[in-house]
Amino acid sequence: MTIIIHHLQRSQSERIIWLCEELGIPYELKLYTRDKHTLLAPPEYKALHPSGTAPIVYDGPIHLAETDAITDYLLAKYAPTPNALVPAPTAPNFADYIFWRHFANGTLGPATGRVMMFAFAQVDAANPVGLGVKARFENAARMVDDRLAASKWLGGDEFSLADLMTVWHLTGLRQFNPFELTPWPHVVEWLKRVGERPAYRRAMEKGDPGFEPLLGAGKPEAIRRG
Ligand SMILES: N[C@@H](CCC(=O)N[C@@H](CS)C(=O)NCC(=O)O)C(=O)O
């Protein structure tokens, strides 16, 4: 039985396609486009799982949402042990790997998401809560940049799941609330390396054909509402 990746285009479910491409896990891909007005998932996507959020993966009768749950599931069930994305617990960089793997969705993702929501709500720039939200995001981005100044990849010398989990928050997410990456030069260099990975290129082309991933430092064009 082949797993089905339900990919909401221009969304973080690109990470699951990428994970499967990196590890050679076979999958069937189903593509869904965002509602043109709300930019949210369309009703047929919402019907796939109670969460209604991308990614969603079907493995026969098992229907999973939540990126971290899906990655843990696919790695445990379908990836060889050891595999190239997860350092062994005995590796000297294991703690670094675990930290950055969880920093992605535990801190960086929520921080970028809150900044985006405040921008959507057009909160006054001097609003103290908004300023706090911005400061949390900038601190998270600075931490990633500092780490990448000291280490080629987030988890250490080799590309890992920590990188795969982090990329979306500093690339695709910027199409909803465009911002530059120029304050974080090591992030920009790292994204160049990410873009050289054949599995990344394949995943992006399969998931969002014709859409150039936002790997550059400049402010990207915002996704258009219909
Ligand atoms: N915590 C969830 C967040 C999922 C999420 O918010 N996905 C966005 C895509 S980037 C989504 O589904 N947006 C469309 C919608 O909410 O209708 C995860 O890590 O999978």
The ligand as a MOL file (V3000), in Angstrom:
LIG
                    3D

  0  0  0     0  0            999 V3000
M  V30 BEGIN CTAB
M  V30 COUNTS 20 19 0 0 0
M  V30 BEGIN ATOM
M  V30 1 N 0.5330 22.6600 13.4020 0
M  V30 2 C 0.1340 22.2990 12.0580 0
M  V30 3 C -0.1500 23.5790 11.3000 0
M  V30 4 C -0.7650 23.2770 9.9750 0
M  V30 5 C -1.2150 24.5230 9.2180 0
M  V30 6 O -1.5730 25.5530 9.8050 0
M  V30 7 N -1.2320 24.4170 7.8770 0
M  V30 8 C -1.6280 25.5040 7.0250 0
M  V30 9 C -0.8300 25.4270 5.7270 0
M  V30 10 S 0.6590 26.3260 5.7310 0
M  V30 11 C -3.0710 25.3300 6.5890 0
M  V30 12 O -3.5650 24.2300 6.5280 0
M  V30 13 N -3.7030 26.4400 6.1970 0
M  V30 14 C -4.9900 26.4030 5.5410 0
M  V30 15 C -6.1610 26.4150 6.4710 0
M  V30 16 O -5.9830 26.5970 7.6920 0
M  V30 17 O -7.2710 26.2610 5.9730 0
M  V30 18 C 1.2250 21.4420 11.3970 0
M  V30 19 O 2.4000 21.5620 11.8000 0
M  V30 20 O 0.9370 20.6510 10.5120 0
M  V30 END ATOM
M  V30 BEGIN BOND
M  V30 1 1 1 2
M  V30 2 1 2 3
M  V30 3 1 2 18
M  V30 4 1 3 4
M  V30 5 1 4 5
M  V30 6 2 5 6
M  V30 7 1 5 7
M  V30 8 1 7 8
M  V30 9 1 8 9
M  V30 10 1 8 11
M  V30 11 1 9 10
M  V30 12 2 11 12
M  V30 13 1 11 13
M  V30 14 1 13 14
M  V30 15 1 14 15
M  V30 16 2 15 16
M  V30 17 1 15 17
M  V30 18 2 18 19
M  V30 19 1 18 20
M  V30 END BOND
M  V30 END CTAB
M  END
